[in-house]
Amino acid sequence: MGIFSGLKKMFSKDICPKESDLLDLVFPYKSKGHQIYIQSKVTVPENHCFVLGKNGKVLDCFNEGIFELTPANLPKCCNKLRINKQGKNGEFKKSFKAEGYFVNKGEYSFNLETYDKAELGNRASGIFSCGLCADIKFKVNDCAKFMEVLLNEYDYIKQGEAEKILKYLTSEMIVGILNKYNFALSELISQNPIIEQNLFTELGHRYSKIGLILIEITNVKYILPKKYQKEYEKKLNLAKGKEETKQEQKEECLEKEQDEYVPFGSIKFEDENYIIEPKKVLENPPLENVDESKKEPEELNLNNANQEVQEDDSNKIEQEDNTIDNSLNDNIDTQEAKENETNDYVELDLNNIYKEEKTTNSGIKCLHCGYINEPNAIYCEICENKLK
């Protein structure tokens, strides 16, 4: 069965790439005469895209999955290559000529050194050339847009050429960014972080125009003339030394913390210094010879201990009962005292009311102002209203 399956793959018209071929940024599908057969199947793996192109133009794209190449799935090929029209014999085309490419949509990185150099500075301080070397990580976002840029450079892209084209384009972009900002020599030598921020933002903006997403730029080094390169390398080495010392200090702190940690075990004292020795646990401890005469006193001790515990419990219960009774008696006394106080207040209020009635009976109270007039008065002395 292995021989027949191998022969089928050799003579099949389906498009199925190998795992080893998918490591490149763009892998071209190789076929005789660039023939793509209609109604053949295309298997697109994860994080990849299959793109059909011809004469430097992108036709149709397929994302992850298995697709059948029919006229319904190939609208741009039908419009430009007319694969859905009948020939003179009344038959439809069985194949058409086009280039197929598998584009890697996962994270991809490469090391870049600019081919050209930017001219920075001015006449007063001096003009100098500057290049750049860095590691760039990116991701393909729009396969059609990215392939259009590549096919504008070459009509057919061979294996490994996509990375070279992209390196050349990024080199031109970085040189343009350096010329745009015209950084000073002191900023480059001191490795001002603003330079890397501007590089990242500008390059990310230009990558988005060609269908890419910039993830990060690391290990940035500037290529300067020999006069300034020594100073720059010294400062780089100093910065690296500081980072290494910081890491060493962190490691030393961790080691100290681990050394200060005391494991559970026994301690032996020797000349005012102690040594920690963890307790040894035997897997199969030996059985001890126990005399029968020793068992009885142990049982007696257990019974005595149980009796003592019971007595302690009974004493505790009695103490709790006494405390509860005392608290109840206190509550009763406080309630009686409160009742007596309320009765006294009630008697005082009644006496006051009785006195007020007496004072009101001795004279006539005015309903308008409340003044108490003489019992024989007809009009109020204050408001001069008639009294009833």
C-alpha positions as CSV (number, residue, x, y, z in Angstrom):
1,M,0.0,0.0,0.0
2,G,2.9,2.3,0.6
3,I,4.1,2.0,-3.0
4,F,0.7,2.8,-4.4
5,S,0.1,5.8,-2.1
6,G,3.6,7.2,-3.1
7,L,2.8,6.7,-6.9
8,K,-0.6,8.5,-6.4
9,K,1.1,11.5,-4.8
10,M,3.7,11.6,-7.6
11,F,1.0,11.6,-10.4
12,S,-1.8,13.4,-8.5
13,K,-2.8,16.9,-9.6
14,D,-3.6,18.1,-6.1
15,I,-1.5,20.8,-4.5
16,C,-0.2,19.7,-1.1
17,P,3.1,21.1,0.3
18,K,5.6,19.3,2.6
19,E,6.3,20.5,6.2
20,S,10.0,21.1,5.3
21,D,8.9,23.5,2.5
22,L,6.8,25.7,4.8
23,L,9.7,27.1,6.9
24,D,10.4,29.8,4.3
25,L,8.7,33.1,4.2
26,V,7.3,32.4,0.7
27,F,7.5,28.9,-0.9
28,P,6.7,28.6,-4.6
29,Y,4.6,25.6,-5.8
30,K,6.6,23.9,-8.5
31,S,4.7,22.2,-11.4
32,K,5.5,21.4,-15.0
33,G,5.0,24.5,-17.1
34,H,3.3,26.2,-14.1
35,Q,0.1,24.3,-14.9
36,I,-2.7,24.6,-12.4
37,Y,-5.4,22.0,-13.0
38,I,-9.1,22.8,-12.6
39,Q,-11.1,20.7,-10.1
40,S,-7.8,19.8,-8.3
41,K,-7.7,20.2,-4.5
42,V,-5.5,22.6,-2.5
43,T,-4.6,21.9,1.1
44,V,-3.5,25.1,2.9
45,P,-1.9,24.4,6.4
46,E,-2.3,26.5,9.5
47,N,-0.7,30.0,9.5
48,H,-0.4,29.9,5.8
49,C,-2.1,31.3,2.7
50,F,-2.1,30.1,-0.9
51,V,-1.8,32.8,-3.6
52,L,-2.2,32.5,-7.3
53,G,-0.4,35.1,-9.5
54,K,0.6,35.7,-13.1
55,N,2.7,38.4,-14.9
56,G,3.5,40.2,-11.6
57,K,-0.2,40.4,-10.5
58,V,-2.1,38.6,-7.7
59,L,-5.2,36.7,-8.8
60,D,-6.9,34.7,-6.1
61,C,-6.0,33.8,-2.5
62,F,-7.0,30.9,-0.2
63,N,-6.7,30.8,3.6
64,E,-6.4,27.7,5.8
65,G,-8.4,24.6,4.8
66,I,-9.0,22.3,1.8
67,F,-10.4,23.9,-1.4
68,E,-11.3,22.7,-4.8
69,L,-10.1,24.8,-7.7
70,T,-13.4,25.4,-9.6
71,P,-14.5,28.5,-11.6
72,A,-16.7,29.5,-8.7
73,N,-13.7,29.6,-6.3
74,L,-11.5,31.4,-8.9
75,P,-13.3,34.7,-9.8
76,K,-10.2,36.7,-10.7
77,C,-8.8,33.9,-12.8
78,C,-12.0,33.6,-14.7
79,N,-12.0,37.4,-15.5
80,K,-8.4,37.6,-16.5
81,L,-7.6,34.1,-17.9
82,R,-11.1,33.2,-19.1
83,I,-11.0,29.7,-17.7
84,N,-14.9,29.5,-17.6
85,K,-15.4,30.0,-21.3
86,Q,-15.7,27.2,-23.9
87,G,-13.2,26.7,-26.6
88,K,-13.8,26.1,-30.3
89,N,-14.5,22.4,-29.7
90,G,-17.1,23.3,-27.1
91,E,-15.0,22.1,-24.2
92,F,-13.9,23.9,-21.1
93,K,-10.3,24.3,-20.2
94,K,-8.8,21.6,-18.0
95,S,-5.9,23.7,-16.8
96,F,-4.4,27.2,-16.9
97,K,-0.9,28.7,-16.4
98,A,-0.3,30.5,-13.2
99,E,2.2,30.6,-10.3
100,G,1.2,29.4,-6.9
101,Y,2.8,30.5,-3.6
102,F,2.5,29.4,0.0
103,V,2.9,32.5,2.3
104,N,3.9,32.0,5.9
105,K,1.5,34.1,8.2
106,G,3.3,33.2,11.4
107,E,6.0,35.2,13.2
108,Y,9.1,35.5,11.2
109,S,12.5,37.1,12.0
110,F,15.8,37.9,10.3
111,N,19.0,39.8,10.9
112,L,19.4,42.9,8.9
113,E,22.4,45.1,8.0
114,T,21.5,48.1,5.9
115,Y,23.0,48.0,2.4
116,D,23.3,51.8,2.1
117,K,24.2,54.4,4.7
118,A,22.4,57.6,5.7
119,E,24.3,60.9,5.7
120,L,23.6,62.7,9.0
121,G,24.8,65.9,10.7
122,N,25.3,69.4,9.3
123,R,28.2,71.5,8.0
124,A,28.8,73.2,11.4
125,S,29.2,70.0,13.4
126,G,30.3,67.8,10.5
127,I,28.6,65.3,8.2
128,F,29.0,61.5,8.8
129,S,27.6,58.3,7.4
130,C,25.5,55.9,9.6
131,G,24.3,52.4,9.0
132,L,22.3,50.0,11.2
133,C,22.3,46.4,12.2
134,A,19.3,44.8,14.0
135,D,17.1,41.8,14.5
136,I,13.6,42.4,13.1
137,K,10.5,40.3,13.9
138,F,7.3,40.7,12.0
139,K,4.2,38.9,10.8
140,V,2.3,38.8,7.4
141,N,-1.2,40.4,7.8
142,D,-2.4,40.8,4.2
143,C,-1.0,38.1,1.9
144,A,-2.3,39.7,-1.3
145,K,-0.8,43.1,-0.6
146,F,2.5,41.6,0.4
147,M,2.7,39.4,-2.7
148,E,1.9,42.4,-4.9
149,V,4.9,44.2,-3.5
150,L,7.2,41.2,-4.2
151,L,5.8,40.5,-7.7
152,N,6.4,44.1,-8.6
153,E,10.1,43.4,-8.1
154,Y,10.2,40.0,-9.8
155,D,7.6,38.3,-12.1
156,Y,8.4,35.0,-10.5
157,I,9.7,34.5,-7.0
158,K,12.0,31.6,-6.4
159,Q,12.6,29.9,-3.1
160,G,14.5,32.1,-0.6
161,E,14.1,35.3,-2.8
162,A,11.2,36.7,-0.7
163,E,13.4,37.3,2.3
164,K,16.1,39.0,0.2
165,I,13.6,41.3,-1.4
166,L,12.2,42.2,2.0
167,K,15.6,42.9,3.5
168,Y,16.4,45.2,0.6
169,L,13.1,47.1,1.1
170,T,13.6,47.4,4.9
171,S,17.1,48.7,4.3
172,E,15.8,51.5,2.1
173,M,13.1,52.2,4.7
174,I,15.5,52.5,7.6
175,V,18.0,54.7,5.7
176,G,15.0,57.0,4.8
177,I,14.0,57.2,8.5
178,L,17.5,58.1,9.6
179,N,17.7,60.8,7.0
180,K,14.3,62.1,8.0
181,Y,15.2,62.6,11.7
182,N,18.9,63.4,11.1
183,F,20.0,62.3,14.6
184,A,23.0,63.8,16.2
185,L,26.2,61.9,16.7
186,S,26.0,62.2,20.5
187,E,22.5,60.7,20.5
188,L,23.7,57.7,18.5
189,I,26.8,57.1,20.6
190,S,24.8,57.4,23.9
191,Q,22.1,55.1,22.4
192,N,19.2,57.5,23.1
193,P,16.0,55.3,23.5
194,I,14.0,57.9,21.5
195,I,15.9,56.8,18.3
196,E,14.7,53.2,18.7
197,Q,11.1,54.4,19.5
198,N,11.0,56.5,16.3
199,L,12.5,53.7,14.3
200,F,9.9,51.3,15.6
201,T,6.9,53.6,14.9
202,E,8.1,54.7,11.5
203,L,9.1,51.2,10.3
204,G,5.8,49.8,11.6
205,H,3.8,52.4,9.7
206,R,5.7,51.6,6.5
207,Y,5.4,47.8,7.0
208,S,1.6,48.2,7.4
209,K,1.5,49.6,3.8
210,I,3.0,46.4,2.4
211,G,0.7,44.1,4.4
212,L,3.1,43.4,7.4
213,I,2.9,43.8,11.2
214,L,6.1,44.8,12.9
215,I,6.5,43.0,16.3
216,E,9.8,44.2,17.6
217,I,13.3,45.5,16.8
218,T,16.1,44.1,19.0
219,N,19.9,44.2,19.2
220,V,20.2,47.6,17.5
221,K,23.7,48.6,16.6
222,Y,24.8,51.6,14.6
223,I,27.6,51.4,12.0
224,L,29.6,54.6,12.3
225,P,33.0,55.8,10.8
226,K,36.2,54.5,12.4
227,K,36.7,57.8,14.3
228,Y,33.5,57.3,16.3
229,Q,33.1,53.5,16.2
230,K,35.6,53.0,19.1
231,E,33.8,55.4,21.4
232,Y,30.5,53.8,20.5
233,E,31.8,50.2,21.2
234,K,33.2,51.3,24.6
235,K,29.8,52.6,25.6
236,L,28.1,49.5,24.4
237,N,30.5,47.3,26.4
238,L,29.9,49.5,29.5
239,A,26.1,49.1,29.1
240,K,26.5,45.3,28.7
241,G,28.7,45.1,31.7
242,K,26.1,47.0,33.8
243,E,23.4,44.6,32.7
244,E,25.6,41.6,33.5
245,T,26.4,42.9,37.0
246,K,22.7,43.5,37.6
247,Q,21.9,39.9,36.6
248,E,24.8,38.6,38.8
249,Q,23.4,40.6,41.8
250,K,20.0,39.1,41.3
251,E,21.4,35.6,41.1
252,E,23.4,36.2,44.3
253,C,20.4,37.5,46.1
254,L,18.4,34.4,45.1
255,E,21.3,32.1,46.3
256,K,21.4,33.9,49.6
257,E,17.7,33.4,50.1
258,Q,18.0,29.7,49.3
259,D,20.9,29.4,51.8
260,E,19.1,31.2,54.6
261,Y,16.1,28.8,54.2
262,V,16.2,26.3,57.2
263,P,14.7,22.9,56.3
264,F,12.7,21.0,58.9
265,G,15.0,18.8,60.9
266,S,17.1,18.5,64.1
267,I,19.9,20.9,65.2
268,K,23.2,19.9,66.7
269,F,25.3,22.4,68.6
270,E,29.1,22.3,68.2
271,D,31.3,25.1,69.7
272,E,28.5,27.8,69.6
273,N,27.9,26.9,65.9
274,Y,25.0,24.8,65.0
275,I,24.7,22.4,62.1
276,I,21.3,21.5,60.6
277,E,20.7,17.8,60.0
278,P,17.4,16.7,58.5
279,K,15.7,13.8,60.2
280,K,16.3,10.5,58.6
281,V,13.2,8.4,58.0
282,L,13.6,4.7,57.5
283,E,11.5,3.1,54.8
284,N,11.0,-0.1,56.8
285,P,11.6,0.7,60.5
286,P,12.5,-2.4,62.7
287,L,9.8,-3.7,65.0
288,E,10.6,-3.3,68.8
289,N,10.2,-6.2,71.2
290,V,7.4,-5.1,73.6
291,D,7.0,-6.8,76.9
292,E,3.4,-7.8,77.9
293,S,4.1,-6.6,81.5
294,K,4.5,-3.0,80.2
295,K,1.1,-2.9,78.4
296,E,-1.0,-2.9,81.6
297,P,0.4,0.3,83.2
298,E,0.0,2.0,79.9
299,E,-3.7,1.1,79.8
300,L,-4.1,2.3,83.4
301,N,-2.5,5.6,82.5
302,L,-5.0,6.0,79.7
303,N,-7.9,5.3,82.0
304,N,-6.6,7.8,84.5
305,A,-6.2,10.4,81.8
306,N,-9.8,9.9,80.6
307,Q,-11.1,10.3,84.2
308,E,-9.2,13.5,84.6
309,V,-10.6,14.9,81.3
310,Q,-14.1,14.0,82.4
311,E,-13.7,15.8,85.7
312,D,-12.3,18.9,84.0
313,D,-15.3,18.9,81.7
314,S,-17.8,18.6,84.6
315,N,-16.1,21.5,86.4
316,K,-16.2,23.7,83.3
317,I,-19.9,23.0,82.9
318,E,-20.7,24.0,86.5
319,Q,-18.7,27.2,86.1
320,E,-20.7,28.0,83.0
321,D,-24.0,27.4,84.7
322,N,-23.0,29.7,87.6
323,T,-22.0,32.5,85.2
324,I,-25.4,32.1,83.4
325,D,-27.3,32.4,86.7
326,N,-25.4,35.4,87.8
327,S,-26.0,37.2,84.5
328,L,-29.8,36.4,84.7
329,N,-30.0,37.9,88.2
330,D,-28.1,41.0,87.1
331,N,-30.6,41.5,84.2
332,I,-33.6,41.1,86.6
333,D,-32.1,43.8,89.0
334,T,-31.5,46.2,86.2
335,Q,-35.0,45.8,84.8
336,E,-36.6,46.5,88.3
337,A,-34.5,49.6,88.7
338,K,-35.6,50.9,85.3
339,E,-39.3,50.3,86.2
340,N,-38.9,52.3,89.4
341,E,-37.3,55.2,87.6
342,T,-40.1,55.3,85.1
343,N,-42.7,55.4,87.9
344,D,-41.0,58.3,89.5
345,Y,-41.0,60.2,86.2
346,V,-44.7,59.6,85.7
347,E,-45.5,60.9,89.2
348,L,-43.5,64.1,88.6
349,D,-45.3,64.8,85.4
350,L,-48.7,64.3,87.0
351,N,-47.9,66.8,89.7
352,N,-46.7,69.4,87.2
353,I,-49.9,69.0,85.3
354,Y,-52.0,69.4,88.4
355,K,-50.1,72.6,89.3
356,E,-50.7,74.1,85.9
357,E,-54.4,73.4,86.1
358,K,-54.4,75.2,89.5
359,T,-52.7,78.3,88.0
360,T,-55.1,78.3,85.0
361,N,-58.1,78.1,87.3
362,S,-56.9,81.1,89.3
363,G,-57.1,83.4,86.2
364,I,-58.6,83.5,82.6
365,K,-56.1,82.4,79.8
366,C,-56.2,84.3,76.6
367,L,-56.7,82.1,73.5
368,H,-54.7,84.4,71.2
369,C,-51.6,85.2,73.1
370,G,-51.7,82.7,76.1
371,Y,-51.5,85.4,78.8
372,I,-53.4,84.6,82.1
373,N,-55.6,87.5,83.1
374,E,-57.5,88.2,86.3
375,P,-60.7,86.1,86.9
376,N,-62.9,89.2,86.6
377,A,-61.2,90.5,83.4
378,I,-63.3,90.8,80.2
379,Y,-60.5,91.9,77.7
380,C,-56.9,90.7,77.6
381,E,-54.4,93.2,79.1
382,I,-51.8,92.4,76.4
383,C,-53.6,91.8,73.1
384,E,-56.8,93.5,74.1
385,N,-58.9,90.7,72.6
386,K,-62.2,89.7,74.2
387,L,-62.0,86.9,76.7
388,K,-64.5,84.1,76.6
